[in-house]
Amino acid sequence: MRGTIIVAALALSACGADERRSEGAATQAEIENSAATPLPAPVPPRAPSPTPTPTPTATATATLGANHYLGRWIGVEGMYLNVTEPAQGEVKLEMQYDLDNKGTYTGTITPEGIRFQRGGETLLLRPSDGDATGLKWLAGKKDCLTVKPSEGYCRD
């Protein structure tokens, strides 16, 4: 019985080999025929369409001048900011910016706000509202300046 199974298996595998050989020959003939037919000409790449340059939009901060920033701004827990104008385009910032630190800095008016250096870091006083300061005691106020989250000053 075992011999019959082995002979049958060999016979079946031999049949498959013939089929595989004929499939391989057909595939080879197809490859050779396709090489004889010319490929279509490549389509030239399309020139990229130019990306439109966005036009700057006028914002409320771009129209604010030095006069808007001048004066006293109040923060929380005794923090304050006094803005005075010592020279054209520059302002003097006197500030108590946390419980232990205060100082005087020179700022430059930009369309975004007042840019200044403090502790080796470039900061920006941005016009905002009280909610943007992240300080609950300034929430709801409309005329504020925010340096970074949890540091902001508003007008009374």
Phi and psi in degrees as GROMACS dihedral restraints (atoms count N, CA, C in turn):
[ dihedral_restraints ]
;  ai    aj    ak    al  type     phi  dphi    fc
    3     4     5     6     1   -60.3    20    10
    4     5     6     7     1   -40.4    20    10
    6     7     8     9     1   -62.8    20    10
    7     8     9    10     1   -35.3    20    10
    9    10    11    12     1   -66.6    20    10
   10    11    12    13     1   -41.0    20    10
   12    13    14    15     1   -65.3    20    10
   13    14    15    16     1   -42.4    20    10
   15    16    17    18     1   -65.7    20    10
   16    17    18    19     1   -42.7    20    10
   18    19    20    21     1   -64.4    20    10
   19    20    21    22     1   -40.1    20    10
   21    22    23    24     1   -65.5    20    10
   22    23    24    25     1   -40.8    20    10
   24    25    26    27     1   -64.3    20    10
   25    26    27    28     1   -41.4    20    10
   27    28    29    30     1   -65.8    20    10
   28    29    30    31     1   -38.6    20    10
   30    31    32    33     1   -65.5    20    10
   31    32    33    34     1   -41.8    20    10
   33    34    35    36     1   -66.8    20    10
   34    35    36    37     1   -39.9    20    10
   36    37    38    39     1   -68.1    20    10
   37    38    39    40     1   -32.4    20    10
   39    40    41    42     1   -67.0    20    10
   40    41    42    43     1   -36.9    20    10
   42    43    44    45     1   -64.4    20    10
   43    44    45    46     1   -41.3    20    10
   45    46    47    48     1   -64.2    20    10
   46    47    48    49     1   -34.1    20    10
   48    49    50    51     1   -64.7    20    10
   49    50    51    52     1   -39.9    20    10
   51    52    53    54     1   -64.1    20    10
   52    53    54    55     1   -41.5    20    10
   54    55    56    57     1   -63.8    20    10
   55    56    57    58     1   -41.2    20    10
   57    58    59    60     1   -65.3    20    10
   58    59    60    61     1   -38.6    20    10
   60    61    62    63     1   -63.8    20    10
   61    62    63    64     1   -41.6    20    10
   63    64    65    66     1   -70.8    20    10
   64    65    66    67     1   -33.9    20    10
   66    67    68    69     1   -65.7    20    10
   67    68    69    70     1   -42.1    20    10
   69    70    71    72     1   -62.9    20    10
   70    71    72    73     1   -40.4    20    10
   72    73    74    75     1   -65.6    20    10
   73    74    75    76     1   -38.9    20    10
   75    76    77    78     1   -66.2    20    10
   76    77    78    79     1   -41.1    20    10
   78    79    80    81     1   -64.4    20    10
   79    80    81    82     1   -42.2    20    10
   81    82    83    84     1   -63.5    20    10
   82    83    84    85     1   -41.5    20    10
   84    85    86    87     1   -63.5    20    10
   85    86    87    88     1   -38.5    20    10
   87    88    89    90     1   -64.4    20    10
   88    89    90    91     1   -40.8    20    10
   90    91    92    93     1   -63.9    20    10
   91    92    93    94     1   -44.3    20    10
   93    94    95    96     1   -66.2    20    10
   94    95    96    97     1   -38.6    20    10
   96    97    98    99     1   -67.9    20    10
   97    98    99   100     1   -37.2    20    10
   99   100   101   102     1   -70.4    20    10
  100   101   102   103     1   -27.8    20    10
  102   103   104   105     1   -70.7    20    10
  103   104   105   106     1   -27.0    20    10
  105   106   107   108     1   -76.1    20    10
  106   107   108   109     1   -27.3    20    10
  108   109   110   111     1   -86.2    20    10
  109   110   111   112     1   132.5    20    10
  111   112   113   114     1   -69.0    20    10
  112   113   114   115     1   145.9    20    10
  114   115   116   117     1   -76.1    20    10
  115   116   117   118     1   149.1    20    10
  117   118   119   120     1   -64.7    20    10
  118   119   120   121     1   150.9    20    10
  120   121   122   123     1   -62.5    20    10
  121   122   123   124     1   137.9    20    10
  123   124   125   126     1   -65.9    20    10
  124   125   126   127     1   144.7    20    10
  126   127   128   129     1   -78.7    20    10
  127   128   129   130     1   126.2    20    10
  129   130   131   132     1   -64.1    20    10
  130   131   132   133     1   142.8    20    10
  132   133   134   135     1   -65.0    20    10
  133   134   135   136     1   141.9    20    10
  135   136   137   138     1   -76.3    20    10
  136   137   138   139     1   141.9    20    10
  138   139   140   141     1   -66.9    20    10
  139   140   141   142     1   134.2    20    10
  141   142   143   144     1   -63.8    20    10
  142   143   144   145     1   140.2    20    10
  144   145   146   147     1   -74.6    20    10
  145   146   147   148     1   139.0    20    10
  147   148   149   150     1   -64.8    20    10
  148   149   150   151     1   139.0    20    10
  150   151   152   153     1   -81.1    20    10
  151   152   153   154     1   126.4    20    10
  153   154   155   156     1   -65.3    20    10
  154   155   156   157     1   137.9    20    10
  156   157   158   159     1   -81.8    20    10
  157   158   159   160     1   125.2    20    10
  159   160   161   162     1   -65.8    20    10
  160   161   162   163     1   139.4    20    10
  162   163   164   165     1   -87.8    20    10
  163   164   165   166     1   135.8    20    10
  165   166   167   168     1   -64.0    20    10
  166   167   168   169     1   138.7    20    10
  168   169   170   171     1  -102.3    20    10
  169   170   171   172     1   144.2    20    10
  171   172   173   174     1   -73.5    20    10
  172   173   174   175     1   127.2    20    10
  174   175   176   177     1  -115.7    20    10
  175   176   177   178     1   168.5    20    10
  177   178   179   180     1   -62.2    20    10
  178   179   180   181     1   -35.1    20    10
  180   181   182   183     1   -70.2    20    10
  181   182   183   184     1   -28.6    20    10
  183   184   185   186     1   -72.4    20    10
  184   185   186   187     1   -23.4    20    10
  186   187   188   189     1   -94.7    20    10
  187   188   189   190     1    -5.8    20    10
  189   190   191   192     1   -75.6    20    10
  190   191   192   193     1   133.4    20    10
  192   193   194   195     1  -103.6    20    10
  193   194   195   196     1  -178.3    20    10
  195   196   197   198     1   -59.3    20    10
  196   197   198   199     1   -34.8    20    10
  198   199   200   201     1   -60.7    20    10
  199   200   201   202     1   -31.3    20    10
  201   202   203   204     1   -63.9    20    10
  202   203   204   205     1   -36.2    20    10
  204   205   206   207     1   -83.2    20    10
  205   206   207   208     1   -21.0    20    10
  207   208   209   210     1   -63.6    20    10
  208   209   210   211     1   142.6    20    10
  210   211   212   213     1   117.9    20    10
  211   212   213   214     1  -168.2    20    10
  213   214   215   216     1   -99.0    20    10
  214   215   216   217     1   134.8    20    10
  216   217   218   219     1  -120.9    20    10
  217   218   219   220     1   137.9    20    10
  219   220   221   222     1  -109.5    20    10
  220   221   222   223     1   134.2    20    10
  222   223   224   225     1  -103.0    20    10
  223   224   225   226     1  -150.0    20    10
  225   226   227   228     1  -110.7    20    10
  226   227   228   229     1   156.6    20    10
  228   229   230   231     1    50.7    20    10
  229   230   231   232     1    45.7    20    10
  231   232   233   234     1    84.7    20    10
  232   233   234   235     1     2.9    20    10
  234   235   236   237     1   -75.7    20    10
  235   236   237   238     1   147.7    20    10
  237   238   239   240     1  -154.6    20    10
  238   239   240   241     1   166.5    20    10
  240   241   242   243     1  -143.6    20    10
  241   242   243   244     1   123.4    20    10
  243   244   245   246     1  -110.3    20    10
  244   245   246   247     1   126.4    20    10
  246   247   248   249     1  -113.8    20    10
  247   248   249   250     1   120.0    20    10
  249   250   251   252     1  -125.4    20    10
  250   251   252   253     1   161.5    20    10
  252   253   254   255     1  -110.5    20    10
  253   254   255   256     1    98.9    20    10
  255   256   257   258     1   -82.7    20    10
  256   257   258   259     1   -28.1    20    10
  258   259   260   261     1  -151.2    20    10
  259   260   261   262     1   166.6    20    10
  261   262   263   264     1   -61.5    20    10
  262   263   264   265     1   125.6    20    10
  264   265   266   267     1    79.7    20    10
  265   266   267   268     1   -10.8    20    10
  267   268   269   270     1  -119.5    20    10
  268   269   270   271     1   151.3    20    10
  270   271   272   273     1  -131.1    20    10
  271   272   273   274     1   156.3    20    10
  273   274   275   276     1   -99.6    20    10
  274   275   276   277     1   129.5    20    10
  276   277   278   279     1  -112.2    20    10
  277   278   279   280     1   117.3    20    10
  279   280   281   282     1  -108.7    20    10
  280   281   282   283     1   122.1    20    10
  282   283   284   285     1  -144.1    20    10
  283   284   285   286     1   143.3    20    10
  285   286   287   288     1  -104.7    20    10
  286   287   288   289     1   106.0    20    10
  288   289   290   291     1  -106.1    20    10
  289   290   291   292     1    -6.1    20    10
  291   292   293   294     1  -156.5    20    10
  292   293   294   295     1  -178.8    20    10
  294   295   296   297     1   -62.2    20    10
  295   296   297   298     1   -28.6    20    10
  297   298   299   300     1  -109.8    20    10
  298   299   300   301     1    -6.5    20    10
  300   301   302   303     1  -129.9    20    10
  301   302   303   304     1   135.9    20    10
  303   304   305   306     1  -145.3    20    10
  304   305   306   307     1   161.9    20    10
  306   307   308   309     1  -173.1    20    10
  307   308   309   310     1   176.4    20    10
  309   310   311   312     1  -121.8    20    10
  310   311   312   313     1   132.4    20    10
  312   313   314   315     1  -136.0    20    10
  313   314   315   316     1   156.0    20    10
  315   316   317   318     1  -101.1    20    10
  316   317   318   319     1   130.1    20    10
  318   319   320   321     1  -116.8    20    10
  319   320   321   322     1   156.1    20    10
  321   322   323   324     1  -115.3    20    10
  322   323   324   325     1   131.0    20    10
  324   325   326   327     1   -75.4    20    10
  325   326   327   328     1   126.4    20    10
  327   328   329   330     1  -125.0    20    10
  328   329   330   331     1   169.4    20    10
  330   331   332   333     1   -60.8    20    10
  331   332   333   334     1   -24.3    20    10
  333   334   335   336     1   -85.6    20    10
  334   335   336   337     1   -22.8    20    10
  336   337   338   339     1   155.8    20    10
  337   338   339   340     1  -142.8    20    10
  339   340   341   342     1  -113.1    20    10
  340   341   342   343     1   118.9    20    10
  342   343   344   345     1   -96.0    20    10
  343   344   345   346     1   134.3    20    10
  345   346   347   348     1  -151.6    20    10
  346   347   348   349     1   164.2    20    10
  348   349   350   351     1  -106.1    20    10
  349   350   351   352     1   132.8    20    10
  351   352   353   354     1  -145.6    20    10
  352   353   354   355     1   121.8    20    10
  354   355   356   357     1    62.0    20    10
  355   356   357   358     1    33.6    20    10
  357   358   359   360     1    78.5    20    10
  358   359   360   361     1     5.9    20    10
  360   361   362   363     1  -116.0    20    10
  361   362   363   364     1   136.3    20    10
  363   364   365   366     1   -84.7    20    10
  364   365   366   367     1   124.3    20    10
  366   367   368   369     1  -122.2    20    10
  367   368   369   370     1   164.6    20    10
  369   370   371   372     1  -135.0    20    10
  370   371   372   373     1   122.3    20    10
  372   373   374   375     1   -83.9    20    10
  373   374   375   376     1   108.4    20    10
  375   376   377   378     1  -101.7    20    10
  376   377   378   379     1   135.5    20    10
  378   379   380   381     1   -61.6    20    10
  379   380   381   382     1   136.9    20    10
  381   382   383   384     1  -157.7    20    10
  382   383   384   385     1  -167.7    20    10
  384   385   386   387     1  -114.7    20    10
  385   386   387   388     1   175.4    20    10
  387   388   389   390     1   -63.1    20    10
  388   389   390   391     1   -33.3    20    10
  390   391   392   393     1   -64.3    20    10
  391   392   393   394     1   -34.7    20    10
  393   394   395   396     1   -69.2    20    10
  394   395   396   397     1   -20.0    20    10
  396   397   398   399     1   -72.2    20    10
  397   398   399   400     1   -23.7    20    10
  399   400   401   402     1    80.0    20    10
  400   401   402   403     1     8.6    20    10
  402   403   404   405     1  -106.5    20    10
  403   404   405   406     1   122.6    20    10
  405   406   407   408     1   -64.7    20    10
  406   407   408   409     1   -27.4    20    10
  408   409   410   411     1   -73.8    20    10
  409   410   411   412     1   -15.8    20    10
  411   412   413   414     1  -104.0    20    10
  412   413   414   415     1    -3.4    20    10
  414   415   416   417     1   -58.7    20    10
  415   416   417   418     1   138.6    20    10
  417   418   419   420     1    90.8    20    10
  418   419   420   421     1   -14.8    20    10
  420   421   422   423     1   -76.4    20    10
  421   422   423   424     1   151.7    20    10
  423   424   425   426     1  -104.3    20    10
  424   425   426   427     1   -30.1    20    10
  426   427   428   429     1  -113.2    20    10
  427   428   429   430     1    94.4    20    10
  429   430   431   432     1  -135.5    20    10
  430   431   432   433     1   166.6    20    10
  432   433   434   435     1  -127.0    20    10
  433   434   435   436     1   130.7    20    10
  435   436   437   438     1  -115.8    20    10
  436   437   438   439     1   130.5    20    10
  438   439   440   441     1   -90.6    20    10
  439   440   441   442     1   -52.1    20    10
  441   442   443   444     1  -159.7    20    10
  442   443   444   445     1   171.1    20    10
  444   445   446   447     1   -53.5    20    10
  445   446   447   448     1   131.6    20    10
  447   448   449   450     1    74.8    20    10
  448   449   450   451     1    13.6    20    10
  450   451   452   453     1  -137.6    20    10
  451   452   453   454     1   107.7    20    10
  453   454   455   456     1  -155.7    20    10
  454   455   456   457     1   164.2    20    10
  456   457   458   459     1  -140.2    20    10
  457   458   459   460     1   141.9    20    10
  459   460   461   462     1  -131.4    20    10
  460   461   462   463     1   161.3    20    10
  462   463   464   465     1   -86.7    20    10
  463   464   465   466     1   147.8    20    10
